[in-house]
Amino acid sequence: MIGEKVEHFQGKGTDLSRLQTHIEEYLKSESFTVQTSAPSTHGTVIQAKKGGFLRAAIDANHAMTVMISGSSDDFTVRIGIGKWLQNLAVAAVETLLVSELFLVIDVAENVWTIEIEDKLVKDLKSFVG
């Protein structure tokens, strides 16, 4: 089963809007379609999914989900698989927190995600420092 990966950073002074943009650009460079929620006091959610006929036919409703929450000196990034939420850009993060933001799924169902999650965590750590 795949769960969520959690990375916690303290004392880094990271601009979270720059971090959000960096993650979005990274995912786009890996050929993902990306959507982002409006920022709130609870954080920001970024979703990314691969396109293509086969991908759409197998599990069009699953997406990599990244949630950034906290402040520039104490923040958490959660990465996992979640439901692709229509109109994420207008959804409030507070609403997302009570929904199925992260799902537990079979590894065989989304092997592609394990590799990209690991790459994203490595890139994230490099960006934050």
N, C-alpha and C positions, 0 to 999 in steps of 0.2 A: 504494500500500500504506500501511496505517496501522501505525505502530510505537508505542512508548511515549514519553510525555513525562516528562522527569525534571526536577524542581525541587530544588535543594540550598540549604539555608539554614544560615548560621553566625552565632553571636553574637546570636541573637534571644531566647533564654530562653523559648521557647514551651512551654507545658504540652501535651505530646503527647496526653494523654487528652482534654483540651479540644479540641484540633485534630481528633482522631478524631470526637468528638461533633459538632463543627461541620460536618465533611464529611458525616457521616451525615444530619444535619438538612437540610443544603443539598440533598442528593440526594433526600431524602423530599419536600422542598418542590417539587421538579421532577417529582414523581409516579413516582419509582423505588421498587421493592421493594429493601430493603437488608438485607444480612447481613454480619456481622463475625466475624473469627477471634478466638480468645482471644489477648490480648497475650503476647508472649514476648520474650526477649532479642534476637531477630532482627527484631522489629517486629510490626506489625498489618496485616492485610489486610481491606479493605472491598470488597464486591462490590455492584453495583447493576444492576438490569435493569428495563426498561420492561415493563409488563403489557399486556394487551389481546389480543384474538383474533388480529389480523393479525400482531402482533409475535411471539406464541407460535408461530404457524404457520410463520414465516419462519426464525427463528434462536433458538429458546428456550434453546439451550445457551450463548449468548454473553452476556457481561455486561461492564459497565465495571468495571475492577479498579483499586483504589488501594492501594498499599503504603506505609506510613509506617515508616521505620526510622532508628535513630540515637538521639541524646540531645537534650535541650531546647536545647542550644547548637550542635548540629551534626547536622542531620537531613536526610533525603532523602525526597521524596514522588514515587512513580512512578505514572503514570496511563496506562492502556491498555485494550485489549480482552483478555479472557481467557475461559476456559471457566467457566460457572456451575457452581460446585462444590457439590454437595449436602452438607449438614451442615458448612458452613464454620466455624460457631461452635465446633465441637469439633476441627477440624483444627489440627494444630501448624504454625506458620509454617515451621519447618525442613523439614517434609514438602512444603509448598507451594513452597519455593524450588527443589526438584528436579523439580517438575511443570511443566505448561504454564500458568504463571501469566499470562503475556502471550503473545498470539498475533499473528501478522502476517496481516492480512486485506485483501481488496479494499476500496477506498474505497466503491464502489457498494453493497457489502453492508451497511455500517454508517455511512452518512452522518450519521445522527442523533447519533452519538457525537462527531464532530468538533466540532460546535457546543457540546455540553455539556462536553466536555473543556476547550475554550477558556474557557468561562464559569467552570468549576470552578477552573482555574489562576488566573484573574483574582481570584476570590473568595478563594482560598487565599493569594495574595500580599497581599491587603488585610487578611485576618485576621492573618497573621503579622507584617505591618508592614514 
